[in-house]
Amino acid sequence: MREVAIIGIGQTKVEEQWDKSLRELAGDAALAAFEDSGQTSVDAIYVGNMMSGSANSQLHLGTYIADWVGMRYREAAHIEAACSSAAAAFRSAVLAVASGDVNCALAVGVEKMTDSPSGEITAQLATAADADYELDMGVSFVALNALIMKRYMHEFGWQHEHFAPFSINAHANGVNNPNARFQSPITKETYLRAPVVAEPINIMDASPMGDGAAAAMVVSLDFARYLGVKSVQVVGSAAATDSIAIHHREDPLTLSAAVTSARQAYSQAGITPADIDFFELHDAFTIMSALSLEAAGFAERGKGPTMALDGDITLTGKLPVSTLGGLKARGHPVGATGLYQIVEAVLQMRGQAGKSQLERTRYGMTQNIGGSGSNIITHIFKSL
Amino acid sequence: MREVAIIGIGQTKVEEQWDKSLRELAGDAALAAFEDSGQTSVDAIYVGNMMSGSANSQLHLGTYIADWVGMRYREAAHIEAACSSAAAAFRSAVLAVASGDVNCALAVGVEKMTDSPSGEITAQLATAADADYELDMGVSFVALNALIMKRYMHEFGWQHEHFAPFSINAHANGVNNPNARFQSPITKETYLRAPVVAEPINIMDASPMGDGAAAAMVVSLDFARYLGVKSVQVVGSAAATDSIAIHHREDPLTLSAAVTSARQAYSQAGITPADIDFFELHDAFTIMSALSLEAAGFAERGKGPTMALDGDITLTGKLPVSTLGGLKARGHPVGATGLYQIVEAVLQMRGQAGKSQLERTRYGMTQNIGGSGSNIITHIFKSL
């Protein structure tokens, strides 16, 4: 397997982008990655997106975006894995370059959600869950996560307020990110007084939707070195699934797909969790932050919130997470999120994270979760 | 790049499968491929599907199918490239195994179309075209192909009746395929008297929709040889795009994406068109058969129908096409079609094509077209 590296990144601001079409959003991020990398052409484009077929009446996004960014005639495809679509698209780029068949691949994640009525978007997001065994019971996607959180609190004795530091940390870091949807800090009181969405999940536990796109340019490590550009090596890349319906899992409080993909990624990188300097985790809901920390080997089972309460996850803590706002403050345009995480990891490792800049960035990890933990993709990056 | 081979295949009949759910259809094809290959586990599953998000209220098909066929915890993703989704999923499997990161990959294509009202399906199929520049003008997907056919007839002096042999050949071969939706021959009179869909395309020019699934198991060539099972080598695999909107093309009568991907595939295989023994082409419409023969180097520009009129495309002709019925008679469950083509090529090369069995099957080629020629994937297989 050929070693691969990222030589360029691009992103748009996450917000209600009513003046930009789906192709313009994806194009802005893609063209920024072209410019950042110094490349003028690619061999293949992999587009991560969840629900453009219903939200934007447009499928076939590989061709659609390739055409728009001037890469007509090149290979292109659309990759979907619910909210982990963008990491899946990035992994497609990694495997294509690793195979040697493709020399330069662009991964773009894009989602344009705010044009649709919110009820419709809720229904579309729910297609990430099991239509026959979950949705037919009338449950929404937030409600599924609320069931997990409630059980977790019951099982391990946590109160709702103990999840506040995840949200407070994300918002504190989002202040430093000009591309974040929310760039204002919140207090514990804001968190406690926020309106409930699906008990116990309130608005400050849940990440906001948004329109946005992010992109990364992938080449072989040898070519990156030849170019002499500032690049970041992909030293771990792994994906794993779990049952799509939560009630079919052996243990609904363990993200088995995260355990599996993180272990594989550590093994590929030849490191342990102790070597990771920061972790862009998938804080779609605060409960997912806790479960991710546990599944990736940073906290014991049932102890995820302890790390947050102890301040370990802040920019000066032992394991900074959501360093540029995470899903909670940057926003969660679902099919783009995995590439936002990767773009932010690269910014940290290139020393371009502004006021969120960390000191130690030798190894960075990203983890993108699709469905309610049913498809989890872990990447580990190494500074060169 | 590691060499790869197909060690197992599976398919369901194409028909109105009202008694089978989406997961049951995909599962039936996948489990048949497991049994055929003798494998009990895979590392990754790539699911080709176009429109389950709208037609079946279910996305996240990678996880959904992996879970259903007992491959929970393995990697999985859903690949979409409109009507070339299944070939794109197969190519993902090829690249994953070629990279060395994945040792055994299953590609499954599935589409369940007949549960939706036909007007809705027509709208969903149109998401393969350009929503902003084509669909907003009120054109349907068939109408786009009718525009191409009309222009082709005008430009090169063909009459509608000259396209009849494509349809007659497909139906003649479909008689030999127990999985074909239509297993009865048609006459030239049937063709000429068929009701018009979008002039000049009539029902006998157009392939029927259907529900179905097809699958192929991909491993390294070395592993296939070690297993000692009857396998088929993948010697060419290439994908290319064109503009998504037809009117943006330099020449709407040339399938540039087919020219590009076929050339790349020939080059990888180290052969020329003359070496190809049979060609499973994408006869979604008779005009596409003519354009494919030209783009892949078998006929000169504007001369595609000549091959059909001369009998070159029949089972005993110079280049048999649609040997088990093609899209026209087997049926076109869009996101599954590319894998049906591959399954049928493997059947030919293993000598299991029944009354459609060809004598010479050293090299077989498949070509799957997404959109109105905007994403075309060519594979070349070699008998071992």
Interface residues (C-beta under 8 A of the other chain):
Chain A: M1 R2 S21 R23 A44 M50 M51 G53 S54 N56 S57 Q58 L59 H60 L61 G62 T63 Y64 A66 D67 M71 R72 Y73 R74 E75 A76 A77 H78 I79 E80 A81 A82 A88 R91 S92 L95 A96 A98 S99 G100 D101 V102 A123 Q124 T127 A128 A129 D130 A131 D132 L135 S237 A238 A239 A240 T241 D242 S243 I244 H248 S256 A257 T260 G370 G371 S374 N375
Chain B: M1 R2 S21 R23 A44 M50 M51 G53 S54 N56 S57 Q58 L59 H60 L61 G62 T63 Y64 A66 D67 M71 R72 Y73 R74 E75 A76 A77 H78 I79 E80 A81 A82 A88 R91 S92 L95 A96 A98 S99 G100 D101 V102 A123 Q124 T127 A128 A129 D130 A131 D132 L135 S237 A238 A239 A240 T241 D242 S243 I244 A245 H248 S256 A257 T260 G370 G371 S374 N375
